[in-house]
Amino acid sequence: MTEKRMPLVAHLEELRKRLIDDYRAYVKSFISIADPRIREHVDKELDENELLWPQ
């Protein structure tokens, strides 16, 4: 076998990141906020904090 394999822990971390990114996009697809200030705040909270996906 000449191919290098990603360590299991790194693979699981990447899987977790992809699941969170997909779930974040799914949640955001249901959110429609007209006020730009509120929309910016909600987007920031969803992107920067782990409100829906704790460690």
CNS distance restraints for C-alpha pairs under 8 A (distance, minus, plus):
assign (resid   6 and name CA) (resid  10 and name CA) 6.42 0.50 0.50
assign (resid   6 and name CA) (resid  11 and name CA) 6.12 0.50 0.50
assign (resid   7 and name CA) (resid  11 and name CA) 6.22 0.50 0.50
assign (resid   8 and name CA) (resid  12 and name CA) 6.13 0.50 0.50
assign (resid   9 and name CA) (resid  13 and name CA) 6.16 0.50 0.50
assign (resid  10 and name CA) (resid  14 and name CA) 6.18 0.50 0.50
assign (resid  11 and name CA) (resid  15 and name CA) 6.17 0.50 0.50
assign (resid  12 and name CA) (resid  16 and name CA) 6.08 0.50 0.50
assign (resid  13 and name CA) (resid  17 and name CA) 6.20 0.50 0.50
assign (resid  14 and name CA) (resid  18 and name CA) 6.22 0.50 0.50
assign (resid  15 and name CA) (resid  19 and name CA) 6.15 0.50 0.50
assign (resid  16 and name CA) (resid  20 and name CA) 6.15 0.50 0.50
assign (resid  17 and name CA) (resid  21 and name CA) 6.11 0.50 0.50
assign (resid  18 and name CA) (resid  22 and name CA) 6.06 0.50 0.50
assign (resid  19 and name CA) (resid  23 and name CA) 6.04 0.50 0.50
assign (resid  20 and name CA) (resid  24 and name CA) 5.93 0.50 0.50
assign (resid  20 and name CA) (resid  53 and name CA) 6.93 0.50 0.50
assign (resid  21 and name CA) (resid  25 and name CA) 6.25 0.50 0.50
assign (resid  22 and name CA) (resid  26 and name CA) 6.18 0.50 0.50
assign (resid  23 and name CA) (resid  27 and name CA) 6.11 0.50 0.50
assign (resid  24 and name CA) (resid  28 and name CA) 6.10 0.50 0.50
assign (resid  24 and name CA) (resid  46 and name CA) 7.20 0.50 0.50
assign (resid  24 and name CA) (resid  47 and name CA) 7.87 0.50 0.50
assign (resid  25 and name CA) (resid  29 and name CA) 6.15 0.50 0.50
assign (resid  26 and name CA) (resid  30 and name CA) 7.22 0.50 0.50
assign (resid  27 and name CA) (resid  31 and name CA) 7.06 0.50 0.50
assign (resid  33 and name CA) (resid  38 and name CA) 7.05 0.50 0.50
assign (resid  33 and name CA) (resid  39 and name CA) 5.39 0.50 0.50
assign (resid  34 and name CA) (resid  39 and name CA) 7.10 0.50 0.50
assign (resid  35 and name CA) (resid  39 and name CA) 6.09 0.50 0.50
assign (resid  36 and name CA) (resid  40 and name CA) 5.92 0.50 0.50
assign (resid  37 and name CA) (resid  41 and name CA) 6.27 0.50 0.50
assign (resid  38 and name CA) (resid  42 and name CA) 6.14 0.50 0.50
assign (resid  39 and name CA) (resid  43 and name CA) 6.03 0.50 0.50
assign (resid  40 and name CA) (resid  44 and name CA) 6.05 0.50 0.50
assign (resid  41 and name CA) (resid  45 and name CA) 6.19 0.50 0.50
assign (resid  42 and name CA) (resid  46 and name CA) 6.16 0.50 0.50
assign (resid  43 and name CA) (resid  47 and name CA) 6.01 0.50 0.50
assign (resid  44 and name CA) (resid  48 and name CA) 5.76 0.50 0.50
assign (resid  44 and name CA) (resid  49 and name CA) 7.74 0.50 0.50
assign (resid  45 and name CA) (resid  49 and name CA) 5.25 0.50 0.50
assign (resid  45 and name CA) (resid  50 and name CA) 7.89 0.50 0.50
assign (resid  45 and name CA) (resid  51 and name CA) 7.47 0.50 0.50
assign (resid  46 and name CA) (resid  50 and name CA) 6.98 0.50 0.50
assign (resid  46 and name CA) (resid  51 and name CA) 6.77 0.50 0.50
assign (resid  46 and name CA) (resid  52 and name CA) 7.78 0.50 0.50
assign (resid  50 and name CA) (resid  54 and name CA) 5.17 0.50 0.50
assign (resid  50 and name CA) (resid  55 and name CA) 7.48 0.50 0.50
